[in-house]
Amino acid sequence: MSSRPKIKSVWIYALLITALIPLTIWTHRPHIEWISQLSKQGTPAPALDPNSPTGYELGQRHFIGKIERGDSYRWIAALQQIPDQGLFSERKILSDTLPTGRPNLSSKLYLSWLHGITKVIQWTTGESYAIASESTAIWEPVISQILWITTIIILFAIRFGLVPAITASLFLLLFPPIFAQFLPGTLNVRNLAMLCSFCSISLLIPRPREEDFLHPRLTPTGAILAALALALDPSFGFPTVLIAAIVGIFGATKPQALNHAYRWAFTGASLTLVLWFIDQNPWNPAAGELRANHPLYAFAWLGLGFVIATVSDFRNQISISKRIVPQGILSLLLLLPLAYVQLKHNYLGWLYPSVALSQISSLNETVAYSNLFRWISTTDRAEILFLMLPGTAAFGIIGTRIISRKEAVYLSQTKLWTAILILSGVLLICIFRIRWILIFSLACIPIITTFSSKKRQESNWVLMTSLLVYFMGLSAWLTKKPEQYQRPSGNDELSIADTNALLYRGFSQWIANHNPNHELAVMAPPELSDSLIFHGGCSALMSTDWQSYPGQLAASRLLSAPEASEVEAVLSSIQLTHIVLPSWDPVLTMLVQKPTEAYKDTLYDRLQNWILPSFLRPIPYHLPKTPLYDDQKFAVFKITDPQEEALELSRLAEYFLEMKRIEPANLVGQSLRTAFPEDRNATIARALVYNQTQDYTKFLDELDRLEKDVKNDFPATSWDRRVQRAIVLALGKRWKLSKKEIEACIYSATVEDINELTPLQAFHFSRLAKQFKARFEDPQLENILKAKHSEYTTN
């Protein structure tokens, strides 16, 4: 007997969906407002540029999410490349894992979904495509939840009836593991992958009053949904295929099961191959370690189909030599490649224990559970009760039906054991991948509906009563606002992670503005690297993406190098331009390996003590004046040609002065006086130190040396050192000589010369040029100079 909804019921379902859509948006409103306000804090947005692929000048961006920022940044960046490069053009990502980059394994299916949402936002708001793509990150999770609600209501309406549809829709809005999946500002493929997996699994669940249910059927529709899940995320897709295969093996008791298995396997495997081809993923399994869609999954799917066919033939007493043996051999040949690659090379693929799968939701990224038992042992009892109650109820009802003599008929037993297999399979995965608790809880709803009572009205009454009691208790619990399910809203204070994200964005835009028309390649901690790539348009040695592991190895080798020659060789091979070391980041310290030889220090240790190799120059960058950064350092080093020791120490002294660290500046000045008393670069640095420490006698001595050099037309060692000499002469009120130097510098300046200035040097140079009424002939040079000292006022 079919359970398809009648025409009258269609209006009820349509009304239900129509009512739930605005309710869903309303529940997300505080989070959306908070995320929108977060991006507006900190540094102002860069100037809009309609010719830039990012929508902002110099390829910068301004959006800041809350959770899983790295993944969200990468999806937005991929979206913004579509207008110029198309949806299927980028095969390699060069923004991290320098110098070779890494394969692009992102799902084109999900990217197409994001592209469609972006086009709608662009059409609705009138924004450029690039700016609309940042809004997509805010609205896509909301739209995904609406898609979940609509799809499951329709699916449940067709298969299980009105009450399960209402129950499922309430679960989607109120059940903590479900509503915590949809976080505005966060882009990931999991939500769509979980939806496809659940819908595929739900098609295996017997319908209520399905009197002709003789065996579970594997349908092409279920295969299509599982293939979509596999293409999005194999950690959801392939377990779905395995659960269906187990159910198919159990139901392979009738001859027609053979055709069902073939259609299911060929449909799923074919679509998997098509989607792999569309994604343009490489054939080599090492590229993605089977964590992305791969033909080996398609071959294994075919193998599972032949296993089901073999079992069906064996149960129906088909000739062993005729079909069973060939099919068995073929199934092994198709299954073995996936198993061999996983075991031989330790490519866990769909079994990979990612942090995201070890969390019920991503709201608290610092907590992960290795298995369900670990979660049970460390979680509040009320949370365990509400999350496990649907599963407990489902197994309890099934157990009662098995024990009951009234249900001891073949028809009911088949339905019962099919439900047991489905729930047990999902629960088994849920034990080791706790994120699956969402699918497990939703799958319990139709099973409870199917087996709670043989009579429809009685079944609905039992379910509605239980539902009312359950959601009343759940609502009372949620009023206490369990911390792990709280989303930011209203006047919530910024967390440390949020403050760091704002700082990283500000620095990324700062370094881009201070190095216009230069391709920057930076070694920095992974989270900062994500921001440098996204907000600053830089390239980075590594990122938070797991595929940047080769970059982490290169960073470990660089930071652990005990010799300057090895450091220089590594830098040359990966062509870095900057190294950035925040003192609070824990990742870089874990990458450092202590040298085996005694009395050897790593590069990381030497940089912490300001013992710099000749090819590193410190660049001043000031942290915001907040208590969080009072005792922290943010060291930025530019990779240059090897410098003479006197020049290197001179620039180090000037760096300390610009950072307002007078004591170390004075110590370096003393070293310059002892080691290089006649060096002209050292003379400039010492003069600046003595001026800052108000030791005017020594300052005048250094000033006299510089004055003689200028009068005798003795050239400075470089353009930026001549600017420094002009600044020192101005400090000593040698205005004519300073003007002569400034005018000479303006006459001979190039873009590369100006880029050698620090922000404070650029500020003093600009102020003196204005004072002496000296101007660049090229307006571009003037703009670059202004950008260089943008953090200083020119009043």
PyMOL commands that set and color helices and strands:
alter all, ss='L'
color gray80, all
select helices_A, chain A and resi 7-40+57-59+69-80+82-85+108-125+129-159+162-174+176-179+190-202+220-232+234-250+256-279+285-287+295-315+320-345+349-351+356-358+372-378+381-403+405-407+410-432+434-451+456-478+483-485+496-513+526-536+546-560+564-574+587-591+603-608+627-629+645-658+662-675+680-692+696-711+719-731+735-748+751-755+759-771+779-788
alter helices_A, ss='H'
color red, helices_A
select strands_A, chain A and resi 92-93+102-103+521-523+539-540+578-582+616-619+634-639
alter strands_A, ss='S'
color yellow, strands_A
deselect
rebuild
show_as cartoon
